[in-house]
Amino acid sequence: MLAYLQLMRLDRPIGILLLLWPTLWAIWLANHPTLYITLVFVLGVVVMRSAGCVINDYADRHFDGYVERTKNRPLARGALTEKNALWTLFVLLIVALTLLLTLNKLSWLIACLALLTTLIYPFMKRYTHLPQITLGVAFSWGIPMVYAATIEQFPLTCWLLCFANICWTVAYDTQYAMVDRIDDLKIGIKSTAILFGRYDKLIIGLLQVITVISLFIIGQLNQLSTFYYLGLLLVILLFIYQQWLIKDRDRDRCFKAFLNNNLVGCMVFLGIFFS
């Protein structure tokens, strides 16, 4: 049972949280924080993030054993078979479909695009140094899906929120990729951490600045209160802290910086919530 939880990363919910926060931002900014919508999307995030992890581990089953951080994943260490993984994926997708059918048809279209992005993401690191952008897109589909399911329109706030989330995702997933950079170079896996090279910290910083500016504009467009801008101030302080953590490119500190982004998402949400 533990192996299945590990396969779906339910023992390490950071990925679920990083996907959940932007979805909650969208629900509250769309002014539709009903129990029904919130429950459907929270469950959808958990199920689809779990499915994405299964797809990722299946795609990387021949590589994970050579990477320090991933060598103990269930498929890599032989705790589960490929058939086990595929059946787990099938069950998760059935649950996701059940949730999707409770929403409108416009949501179905966006869900198809989200699923396509989820399927291709694990393979992007073989062909491009920009898989983090694909992940950013994958982690942003929940935003227009919220607007589709609630107001059936896509205002400027929706797309600015997507843009901010993509920039933020590329920043924190580059921090994550910095942990694996040495191993990835050995086995031929590509990432923005490798592409950016010695400019990695600078580019992460620029992406963080763009994220904050985009979120500031969203606050202006939606006439959010002082609480929101206090949340953004805390986000800025957290980004500065992350820059300090990654300054020497130490693996453990880069991973700590990545984990710190859970607080970033939380601060933005609390700012919106109290506005």
GIRAZI-V142242 format. One record per backbone hydrogen bond with DSSP energy under -1.0 kcal/mol. CO is the residue of the C=O (numbers start at 0). NH is the residue of the N-H. If there is no record, write none. Layout:
CO/NH + CO/NH
This chain:
0/4 + 1/5 + 2/6 + 3/7 + 4/9 + 8/11 + 12/16 + 13/17 + 14/18 + 15/19 + 16/20 + 19/23 + 20/24 + 21/25 + 22/26 + 23/27 + 24/28 + 25/29 + 26/31 + 27/30 + 31/33 + 33/37 + 34/38 + 35/39 + 36/40 + 37/41 + 38/42 + 39/43 + 40/44 + 41/45 + 42/46 + 43/47 + 44/48 + 45/49 + 46/50 + 47/51 + 48/52 + 49/53 + 50/54 + 51/55 + 52/56 + 53/57 + 54/58 + 55/59 + 59/62 + 59/63 + 62/65 + 63/66 + 66/70 + 69/72 + 72/76 + 73/78 + 73/79 + 80/84 + 81/85 + 82/86 + 83/87 + 84/88 + 85/89 + 86/90 + 87/91 + 88/92 + 89/93 + 90/94 + 91/95 + 92/96 + 93/97 + 94/98 + 95/99 + 96/100 + 98/101 + 99/102 + 103/107 + 104/108 + 105/109 + 106/110 + 107/111 + 108/112 + 109/113 + 110/114 + 111/115 + 112/116 + 113/117 + 114/118 + 115/119 + 116/120 + 119/122 + 120/123 + 122/125 + 123/126 + 123/127 + 124/189 + 129/132 + 129/133 + 130/134 + 131/135 + 132/136 + 133/137 + 134/138 + 136/139 + 139/142 + 140/144 + 141/145 + 142/146 + 143/147 + 144/148 + 145/149 + 146/150 + 146/151 + 154/158 + 155/159 + 156/160 + 157/161 + 158/162 + 159/163 + 160/164 + 161/165 + 162/166 + 163/167 + 164/168 + 165/169 + 166/170 + 167/171 + 168/172 + 169/173 + 170/174 + 171/175 + 172/176 + 173/177 + 179/183 + 180/184 + 181/185 + 182/186 + 183/187 + 183/188 + 190/194 + 191/195 + 195/198 + 196/199 + 198/202 + 199/203 + 200/204 + 201/205 + 202/206 + 203/207 + 204/208 + 205/209 + 206/210 + 207/211 + 208/212 + 209/213 + 210/214 + 211/215 + 212/216 + 213/217 + 214/218 + 215/219 + 216/220 + 217/221 + 218/223 + 224/227 + 224/228 + 225/229 + 226/230 + 227/231 + 228/232 + 229/233 + 230/234 + 231/235 + 232/236 + 233/237 + 234/238 + 235/239 + 236/240 + 237/241 + 238/242 + 239/243 + 240/244 + 241/245 + 245/248 + 249/253 + 250/254 + 251/255 + 252/256 + 253/257 + 254/258 + 255/259 + 257/260 + 258/261 + 259/262 + 260/264 + 261/265 + 262/266 + 263/267 + 264/268 + 265/269 + 266/270 + 267/271 + 268/272 + 269/273 + 271/274
